[in-house]
Amino acid sequence: MVSDLHKDNRFGNLMIQLGLLSESDLSEATLLAVELALPLGKVLVMSGFMTDSLLHIIVQAQSMLKDQVLEIEEAKRAILVVTQSGVTWTEALKQSGWVQKDVLPANKLGELLVESGIINETELQDSLRRAQQSGLPLGRILSLTKKINDSLLCSCLNAQILLRDGKISREQAVQGLKSAQTRQTSLEDVLSDRGDYRPAPKAKIKLGEMFVLAGILDEEAIMEAIEIGLVKNEPVGQVLVNSDQASINLLDHALKLQEMVNNGKLTPLNTADVLRQVHARNIPLSQAVAELKLPKNPAESTVGLAELLKQSGLLSEDDIREAFRESMCNSTLLGKILTITGFLDEETINSASRAQFLVKQGYLETNQAVIALNYCSRMGRSLDEALVDLGWALTGKPKQSQMSTPTDGLPSVRRA
């Protein structure tokens, strides 16, 4: 993953300019962010310098400052209103007397296209004016005016996502887009060939892909939603709901299906079939999943071991129930049963066993273990990786209340 310390430093310097952070506080937080491999903003929240809501507002202010629609003094006044009265950022801007400037806003997609040499500055400004007049996203305008094709637009949007998530650097994005245009191929193929980025091998499906495969939305609508989401810093699903292209219930079903793919319970094509049925017939998700014609395990057609033992008179029904109760008390045996039956994979069992050990030894609290295991399941991370991602420090002594940095020896994890 690409380190984004330069961006973090810009954010930290903005905090100093706004009077929300001292230089010594910034130095301490930056060092901690490097040690924990976490974004600076997350460390500042963990350390109590700001709340999550204030962090979100600072990010909004930073974006407006970069787009030159807000001056630093105007930002200071608006943030003061927020901290004193707790109103929203939009309301704070109004109360502080800020007035929208009549200038053409900057556009991150446009900047990336110009920097990659795909369009020039004149074409960008002309397209931005058309976008402003029509209310359509810049990418849609560029596609309609044949400045770029849909395939290249998709690559540009993917580059923005990878940049936002810290998966590639700005230079890698620019060079990747140049090659994608020249070779007439996707950004992912170019980055993979160059060794700059390799997608996770685990089967996954993007939300937009699921809606397209299900026939509910077309690729054009999804690309437009992705671009709007990048501009407004909103998830694609939220954009689809806000634009009435998907209901909240349908979005919830799609997110649950994503989770089932991540857990290996369904394939990406399965999820599209299920979502199509849920949407077309307005049936419960569980019913649509149950109606899937999944290939059956050959063992299911043979007599079960328990039934065979009962029919042979070697075990009674009570004996089998007692054996099941005993297995529930044996962690190792229970883990093997859950793995064999396919309810959980071996990696999840290993993470759960490690979490159980850390709880038993006093290095981890039960509620921390539950949160960490859920994070492992969602993100495909090991327990130790999840603990680092969640911002819980590693120490050599159990039940410490303060944050510390990783040390040698058996780790204990505490929330800062």
C-alpha positions in Angstrom: 0.0 0.0 0.0 1.3 3.4 -0.9 2.2 5.7 2.0 0.4 9.0 1.9 2.5 10.9 4.4 2.6 14.0 2.2 -1.2 14.2 2.2 -1.3 13.6 5.9 1.3 16.5 6.4 -0.9 18.8 4.4 -3.8 17.9 6.6 -1.8 18.4 9.7 -0.6 21.8 8.6 -4.2 22.8 7.9 -5.1 21.8 11.5 -2.3 24.1 12.7 -3.5 26.9 10.5 -7.1 26.5 11.8 -5.8 26.7 15.4 -6.9 23.1 16.2 -3.5 21.6 16.7 -0.1 22.6 17.9 3.2 21.8 16.1 4.3 19.5 18.9 0.9 17.7 18.9 1.2 17.2 15.1 4.7 15.8 15.4 3.6 13.4 18.1 0.5 12.3 16.1 2.4 11.9 12.9 5.0 9.6 14.5 2.3 7.5 16.0 0.5 7.3 12.6 3.7 6.0 11.1 4.3 3.4 13.9 0.7 2.2 13.7 0.4 2.4 9.9 -2.8 4.4 10.3 -4.1 7.6 8.6 -3.2 10.8 10.6 -6.9 11.7 10.9 -7.7 8.4 12.6 -4.8 8.8 15.0 -6.0 12.3 15.9 -9.5 10.9 16.7 -8.1 8.0 18.7 -5.8 10.4 20.7 -8.7 12.6 21.6 -7.6 15.7 19.6 -10.9 15.7 17.7 -14.2 13.8 17.2 -15.2 11.8 14.1 -17.7 14.5 13.2 -15.1 17.3 13.4 -12.7 15.3 11.3 -15.3 14.9 8.6 -15.8 18.7 8.7 -12.1 19.4 8.4 -11.9 17.1 5.4 -14.8 19.0 3.8 -13.1 22.3 4.5 -9.8 21.0 3.1 -11.6 20.0 -0.2 -13.2 23.5 -0.5 -9.8 25.2 0.2 -8.2 23.1 -2.5 -11.0 23.9 -5.0 -10.4 27.6 -4.1 -14.0 28.2 -3.2 -13.1 28.9 0.5 -10.4 31.1 2.1 -8.5 30.0 5.2 -10.1 32.8 7.3 -13.5 31.8 6.2 -12.8 28.2 7.1 -11.7 29.3 10.6 -14.9 31.3 11.2 -17.1 28.4 10.0 -15.2 25.8 12.1 -15.5 28.1 15.2 -19.3 28.1 14.6 -19.3 24.3 14.4 -17.3 23.9 17.7 -19.5 26.4 19.5 -22.9 25.4 18.4 -22.6 21.9 16.9 -24.4 22.8 13.6 -23.7 21.1 10.3 -20.9 22.3 8.0 -23.4 23.8 5.5 -25.2 25.7 8.3 -21.9 26.9 9.8 -20.9 28.3 6.4 -24.1 30.3 6.2 -23.9 31.5 9.8 -20.3 32.6 9.3 -21.3 34.7 6.3 -19.6 32.7 3.6 -20.9 33.3 0.1 -20.5 30.9 -2.8 -18.0 32.4 -5.3 -19.0 32.5 -8.9 -16.0 30.5 -10.2 -15.7 27.2 -12.0 -14.8 24.6 -9.4 -11.8 22.3 -9.7 -12.5 18.7 -10.5 -10.3 15.8 -9.4 -11.3 13.6 -12.3 -10.5 16.5 -14.7 -7.1 17.1 -13.0 -6.2 13.5 -13.5 -7.2 13.5 -17.1 -5.2 16.6 -17.9 -2.1 15.4 -16.0 -2.3 12.1 -17.9 -2.5 14.0 -21.2 -5.9 12.5 -22.2 -7.5 15.9 -22.5 -6.1 19.4 -22.4 -6.9 22.3 -20.0 -9.1 24.0 -22.6 -11.2 20.9 -23.1 -11.5 20.5 -19.3 -12.7 24.0 -18.7 -15.2 23.7 -21.6 -16.5 20.4 -20.3 -16.7 21.7 -16.7 -18.9 24.6 -17.9 -21.2 22.2 -19.8 -21.4 20.0 -16.7 -22.3 23.0 -14.5 -25.0 24.1 -17.0 -26.5 20.6 -17.5 -26.1 19.2 -14.0 -24.4 16.1 -15.4 -21.1 14.8 -14.0 -17.9 15.7 -15.9 -17.2 12.1 -16.9 -20.6 11.9 -18.6 -20.1 15.1 -20.5 -16.7 14.0 -21.7 -18.2 10.7 -22.9 -21.1 12.4 -24.7 -18.8 14.8 -26.4 -16.5 11.9 -27.5 -13.5 13.3 -25.6 -13.0 9.9 -24.0 -14.8 6.6 -24.4 -16.6 4.7 -21.7 -13.8 2.2 -21.2 -11.3 5.0 -20.5 -13.8 6.8 -18.2 -14.1 3.6 -16.2 -10.3 3.3 -15.9 -10.2 7.0 -14.7 -12.8 6.4 -12.1 -11.0 3.3 -10.9 -7.8 5.3 -10.7 -9.5 7.8 -8.5 -10.8 5.0 -6.2 -7.4 3.4 -5.9 -5.8 6.8 -5.2 -8.4 7.5 -2.6 -7.9 4.2 -0.9 -4.1 4.6 -0.9 -3.6 1.5 -3.2 -1.5 3.4 -5.8 0.5 6.6 -6.0 -0.4 9.6 -8.1 2.5 8.9 -10.5 1.3 5.3 -10.8 -2.2 6.5 -11.6 -1.0 8.9 -14.3 1.4 6.5 -16.0 -1.3 3.7 -15.8 -3.9 5.9 -17.5 -1.4 6.9 -20.2 -0.7 3.2 -20.9 -4.4 2.2 -20.7 -5.2 4.8 -23.4 -2.3 3.8 -25.6 -2.9 0.0 -25.3 -6.7 0.3 -25.3 -6.9 -1.9 -22.2 -8.1 -1.5 -18.6 -6.2 0.3 -15.9 -6.2 -2.9 -13.8 -4.4 -4.8 -16.5 -1.8 -2.1 -16.9 -1.1 -1.8 -13.2 -1.0 -5.6 -12.9 1.5 -5.9 -15.8 3.7 -3.2 -14.2 3.5 -4.8 -10.8 2.1 -1.6 -9.3 -1.1 -3.2 -8.0 -2.6 -6.7 -7.8 -6.2 -7.2 -6.8 -7.0 -9.6 -3.9 -7.3 -13.1 -5.3 -10.4 -13.7 -3.1 -13.6 -13.7 -5.1 -15.5 -10.5 -4.7 -18.1 -8.4 -6.5 -18.5 -4.7 -6.5 -21.9 -3.2 -5.8 -22.2 -1.6 -9.2 -21.2 -4.9 -10.9 -24.0 -6.7 -9.0 -26.7 -4.3 -10.1 -25.5 -4.5 -13.8 -25.3 -8.3 -13.8 -28.8 -8.4 -12.3 -30.1 -6.2 -15.1 -31.4 -3.6 -12.6 -29.1 -0.8 -13.8 -26.8 -0.3 -16.8 -23.1 0.4 -16.8 -23.6 4.1 -17.7 -25.8 4.7 -14.6 -23.2 3.0 -12.4 -20.3 4.9 -13.7 -22.3 8.1 -13.2 -23.0 7.1 -9.6 -19.4 6.3 -9.0 -18.3 9.7 -10.2 -20.9 11.5 -8.1 -19.8 9.5 -5.1 -16.1 10.4 -5.6 -17.0 14.1 -5.9 -19.3 14.1 -2.9 -17.3 11.6 -0.9 -20.3 9.3 -0.6 -20.6 5.5 -1.1 -22.0 4.4 -4.5 -24.9 2.7 -2.7 -25.9 6.0 -1.0 -25.7 7.8 -4.4 -28.1 5.2 -5.9 -30.5 5.6 -3.0 -30.4 9.4 -3.1 -31.1 9.4 -6.9 -34.0 7.0 -6.5 -32.3 4.4 -8.6 -32.3 1.8 -5.8 -34.4 1.5 -2.6 -32.8 1.3 0.8 -34.1 -2.3 1.2 -32.6 -3.3 -2.2 -29.3 -1.7 -1.2 -29.3 -3.6 2.1 -29.9 -6.9 0.2 -27.0 -6.1 -2.1 -24.7 -5.4 0.7 -25.6 -8.7 2.4 -25.0 -10.5 -0.8 -21.6 -8.9 -1.1 -20.8 -10.3 2.4 -21.9 -13.8 1.3 -19.5 -13.6 -1.6 -16.7 -12.5 0.7 -17.4 -15.4 3.0 -17.4 -17.9 0.1 -21.1 -18.8 0.5 -22.1 -17.5 -3.0 -20.4 -16.7 -6.3 -20.6 -13.3 -7.9 -23.0 -14.7 -10.5 -25.2 -16.2 -7.8 -25.6 -12.8 -6.1 -26.8 -11.3 -9.4 -29.4 -14.0 -9.8 -30.6 -13.5 -6.2 -30.8 -9.7 -6.5 -32.7 -10.0 -9.8 -35.3 -12.3 -8.1 -35.6 -10.1 -5.1 -36.1 -7.0 -7.2 -38.4 -8.5 -9.8 -40.6 -10.6 -7.5 -40.3 -8.6 -4.3 -39.5 -11.7 -2.3 -37.3 -12.0 0.9 -33.6 -12.4 0.4 -33.6 -15.8 2.2 -36.2 -17.2 -0.2 -34.3 -16.1 -3.3 -31.1 -17.7 -1.9 -33.0 -20.9 -1.0 -34.3 -21.1 -4.6 -30.8 -21.0 -6.1 -30.0 -24.3 -7.8 -26.6 -24.7 -6.3 -24.7 -27.9 -7.0 -25.3 -30.4 -4.1 -22.6 -32.2 -2.3 -22.6 -35.9 -3.4 -22.4 -36.9 0.3 -25.9 -35.4 0.8 -27.4 -38.2 -1.2 -26.0 -40.9 1.0 -27.1 -41.9 4.5 -25.7 -39.9 7.3 -23.3 -41.4 9.9 -25.6 -40.7 12.8 -28.6 -42.3 10.9 -26.4 -45.4 10.0 -25.3 -45.8 13.7 -28.8 -45.5 14.9 -30.2 -48.0 12.4 -27.4 -50.4 13.4 -28.3 -50.1 17.0 -24.8 -49.0 18.0 -26.0 -45.6 19.3 -29.3 -44.2 20.5 -30.7 -40.7 19.7 -29.8 -39.7 23.3 -26.2 -40.9 22.8 -25.9 -38.7 19.6 -27.3 -35.6 21.4 -24.9 -36.1 24.3 -22.0 -36.4 21.8 -23.1 -33.2 20.2 -23.2 -31.4 23.6 -19.8 -32.6 24.4 -18.4 -31.4 21.1 -19.8 -27.9 21.8 -17.5 -27.8 24.9 -14.4 -28.8 23.0 -13.1 -25.7 21.1 -10.7 -27.7 18.9 -13.4 -30.3 18.0 -16.0 -27.6 17.4 -13.6 -25.7 15.1 -13.0 -28.8 13.0 -16.8 -29.5 12.8 -17.5 -25.9 11.6 -14.7 -26.1 9.0 -15.8 -29.5 7.7 -19.4 -28.5 7.4 -18.5 -25.4 5.6 -20.0 -22.9 8.0 -16.6 -21.2 8.5 -13.2 -21.4 6.8 -10.0 -22.5 8.5 -8.6 -18.9 8.6 -11.7 -17.7 10.5 -11.4 -20.5 12.9 -7.7 -19.7 13.5 -8.6 -16.0 14.1 -11.3 -17.0 16.5 -9.1 -19.4 18.4 -6.4 -16.7 18.8 -9.0 -14.2 20.0 -10.2 -16.8 22.5 -6.7 -17.3 23.8 -6.1 -13.5 24.1 -9.3 -13.1 26.0 -8.5 -16.0 28.3 -5.1 -14.6 29.1 -6.4 -11.1 29.8 -4.8 -9.5 26.8 -8.1 -8.7 25.1 -11.6 -8.0 26.2 -14.6 -9.9 24.9 -16.2 -6.9 23.2 -12.8 -6.2 21.5 -12.6 -9.8 20.3 -16.1 -9.6 18.8 -15.4 -6.4 17.0 -12.1 -7.7 15.7 -13.6 -11.0 14.4 -16.3 -9.1 12.6 -13.7 -6.9 11.0 -11.7 -10.0 10.0 -14.8 -11.4 8.2 -15.6 -8.2 6.4 -12.1 -7.3 5.3 -10.5 -10.7 4.8 -7.7 -9.9 7.4 -6.1 -12.0 10.0 -6.8 -11.2 13.7 -3.4 -9.5 14.2 -3.9 -7.5 11.1 -7.4 -6.5 12.2 -6.1 -5.4 15.6 -3.6 -3.1 13.9 -6.2 -1.7 11.4 -8.6 -1.0 14.3 -6.0 1.1 16.0 -5.5 -1.2 19.1 -1.9 -1.0 20.3 0.3 -4.1 21.0 1.9 -4.3 24.4 3.6 -7.0 26.5 1.4 -6.6 29.5 -2.3 -7.4 29.8 -5.0 -4.9 30.8 -3.1 -1.6 30.1 -5.2 1.4 29.8 -2.9 3.7 27.8 -1.9 3.5 24.1 1.5 2.1 23.3 3.5 0.9 20.4 4.2 -2.7 19.3 6.9 -4.5 21.3 8.4 -8.0 21.3 6.7 -10.8 23.1 3.1 -11.9 23.4 0.8 -8.9 22.5 -1.9 -7.4 24.5 -4.3 -5.0 22.7 -6.1 -2.0 24.2 -8.0 0.8 22.5 -6.5 4.2 22.8 
